[in-house]
């Protein structure tokens, strides 16, 4: 499939292209499909890190259409991993519904990285939704003794059955998507403000990882930076999707 200008730009910035072979599929919820793949040399060439994501390229009536997905359960020795798809409208979801073992799809690796802030945080705040649960689960495996407070926005009740690998020291709050995401923003910002007031100290001993809808992610990030004065080096924020945008 001929790439758009996006593919050319990514190559200029050192992107690497790979072909993934589908090995199986697994329904993990009413609205989610997990696709298992053999990544060829992808993991060996690029390594593996928490929250690692790749771009997949789909055909959109003859035009290339790319979307980012987080790796699930990557096995560096075997070169395999999985990818989770929300089954709503869009080219990516249509592909996941129909794809069969033995088929292939093109992927690009560029831009994915991860580092905990130094000095190490005393607590973590993780904000996301079903699309970012794979990344949150990978984060929880490397936080060690650092407790995490997790907020997850959901649109459908079955979303809450998706596995979150929370540990005994973590707290998880599911927040229904209401008012275009305003409820999530309000609850998270109010809780963070209360935490800052209760401790009587700054928030710069924490780590803040945000990956929800783009406008919500920006609003919470702005509250952390402008209202609570958190150092930007302690915030990792990425809008995983935009309201009204097809996948």
C-alpha positions, 0 to 999 in steps of 0.5 A: 500500500502506497503511504501518504505524506505522513509515511514519508515524514515519519521516514525522515525522522527515522521511523522503521517499517515492519510487516506483522503477521496475524496469528489469531484473534480473541474477543475480550469484551462486547466492544473489544477484539484482541488481535495476536501477531508475530512482529517479525524482527520488530521487538528485536530491532526496536526493543520493548518498553512500558507503554510502547506503541506502534502505528498500523496502516489501514486501507481507506478506499485506496488511501492509507489510514494510520492509527496508533496501538499499544503493545499488549503482552510483548514477548521479546524472545518470541517476537510476538505481541497483541493489539486491542481494538475498540469495535466501533465505527472506523477502518481500524475496527472494520479490519479487526472484525474481519481479519483472519490468521495468516493475513498481514498488516504494515506497521511503523515504529517511531516516537514511542519512548518511556522514562520515569522521572528522576528522582523516582516518584513517591506516587503515580497518577494515571488517567485514561480509558479503555483504549489506554488500559494496555499502556496502564497495565504495562506501567503498573509492572514497572512502578515497583513500590510506587502506589498509583491512583487510577482514573478510567473513563468509560462509555459503556458498562461492559468497558468496566470488565476489561482487566486492569492489573491494579495491585493492592497499593493502587486505587481504581476509579471508573468515571462515566463519560458525561458532558463531553468528558467534563465529568472526568476532568472535574473529578480528577482536577478536584481530587488533585487539588484536594491532595495538594491542599491536604499535604500542604506541599507541592506535587513535584514528587509524583508522576502523572501519566495522562492518555484519555480523549485529547481535550480532556487530557489537555485540560487536566495537564493544564490544571497540573501545570498552571494551577498546581505548578507541577514540573512538566518533566513529571507529566507524560500526556498524550491525547489517545483520540479526539471526540468525533473522530473515526478510528 
